Amino acid sequence: VARAAQFDGLENAERILGWNAGTHVNPTYAGDTIYTTTLVREKRPVSAKSGGILRVQLYALKNLDPAKETIKLAEIEAGRTMYHPNVVLDLDYYVFVPGRGGAKAQA
């Protein structure tokens, strides 16, 4: 659901290339509204025509729209990641984004 709701500039990401990490942080319940926000952690160009690879971190939050409220999603305390109570999912992964030439990722 969180990946499908991800629409903040990554609509043209064609393929997930690899998963680095994923954490289910807090539960959701009937009636909760899920919002997403994405941070680009790294960019790797493949070539100008074929596109590039992005390392992204996707956060899903319940009942809190990150576009309307500024919060600290996660922070490290004593070597442990501590999440905001509304964060329900943290995914870190690579995606292929095609270049202007419209090339497709190789299967």
C-alpha positions in Angstrom: 0.0 0.0 0.0 2.8 2.4 0.9 4.7 1.9 -2.4 1.4 2.4 -4.4 0.7 5.6 -2.5 4.2 6.9 -3.3 3.6 9.8 -5.7 6.1 12.4 -4.7 8.2 12.5 -7.8 8.9 8.8 -8.3 6.0 8.0 -10.5 8.3 7.0 -13.4 10.5 4.7 -11.3 10.2 1.5 -13.3 11.7 -1.2 -11.2 12.8 -2.0 -7.7 16.4 -3.2 -8.1 17.2 -4.2 -4.5 16.1 -3.9 -0.9 18.5 -2.6 1.7 16.3 -2.7 4.8 12.7 -2.6 5.9 11.1 -2.2 9.3 7.5 -2.5 10.3 7.6 0.1 13.1 4.1 0.5 14.5 0.7 -1.2 13.9 -2.2 0.2 11.9 -5.9 -0.3 12.6 -9.1 0.0 10.7 -9.9 3.6 10.0 -6.3 4.7 9.9 -5.3 6.9 7.0 -1.8 6.1 5.5 0.4 8.8 4.1 3.9 8.4 2.5 7.0 10.5 2.2 10.2 9.6 0.3 13.8 10.8 0.8 16.4 10.3 -1.9 19.5 9.0 -0.2 21.8 8.5 -3.2 21.9 9.0 -7.0 23.9 6.9 -9.5 23.7 7.8 -13.2 23.9 4.8 -15.5 24.1 6.9 -18.7 22.4 10.1 -20.0 20.1 8.1 -22.3 19.3 5.0 -20.2 18.6 6.7 -16.9 19.9 6.2 -13.4 19.5 4.5 -10.0 18.1 6.1 -6.9 18.5 4.9 -3.4 15.3 6.0 -1.7 13.9 5.7 1.8 10.1 5.4 2.0 8.3 6.2 5.2 4.6 5.3 5.7 2.8 7.2 8.4 -0.7 6.8 9.9 -3.1 9.7 10.5 -0.4 12.3 9.9 0.2 14.0 6.6 4.0 14.8 6.3 3.2 17.4 3.6 1.2 19.4 6.2 3.2 18.7 9.4 7.0 18.8 9.9 8.1 16.0 12.2 11.3 14.1 12.9 10.6 10.7 11.3 13.5 8.9 12.9 16.6 9.6 15.0 19.4 7.5 16.5 19.5 7.3 20.3 22.2 5.2 22.0 22.8 3.3 18.7 19.1 2.5 18.2 16.7 4.0 15.7 13.8 5.6 17.4 10.7 6.4 15.2 7.9 9.0 15.6 4.8 7.1 16.9 2.9 7.7 13.6 5.6 6.0 11.5 4.4 2.5 10.5 6.9 1.5 7.8 10.5 2.4 6.9 11.8 1.0 3.6 15.2 1.6 2.1 15.7 0.4 -1.5 17.1 1.1 -5.0 14.9 1.9 -8.0 15.7 2.4 -11.7 14.5 5.7 -13.2 14.6 5.9 -17.0 16.4 8.8 -18.8 14.8 11.1 -21.3 15.5 8.6 -24.0 12.9 6.3 -22.4 15.1 3.2 -22.1 13.8 0.3 -20.1 15.6 -1.6 -17.3 17.0 -4.9 -18.3 15.2 -7.9 -16.6 
